């Protein structure tokens, strides 16, 4: 049986010049609505909150929000 829980994998870039691989965070849909009218997606620990549209995750809140690019790659998970 397939899960009805929708999830996305959001890619967070590593530090500039750090040559580290990117981090991938799984986010789940919440009932909150973001500033552009889409659902807010949140990581399990609540540290990353994004609004996703067309495969692009717009960062609403994150622990290092000032250091993150405002738009990140979001890929739907099965």
LINBELTA-V454880 format. One record per backbone hydrogen bond with DSSP energy under -1.0 kcal/mol. NH is the residue of the N-H (numbers start at 0). CO is the residue of the C=O. Records with the same first field share a line. If there is no record, write none. Layout:
BEGIN
NH=CO / CO
END
This chain:
BEGIN
7=26
8=74
9=24
10=72
11=22
17=14
22=11
24=9
26=7
27=41
28=5
29=39
33=37
36=33
39=31
40=49
41=27
42=47
45=42
48=60
49=40
50=57
52=55
55=52
56=71
57=50
58=69
59=48
60=48
64=61
66=63
71=56
73=54
74=8
76=6
END
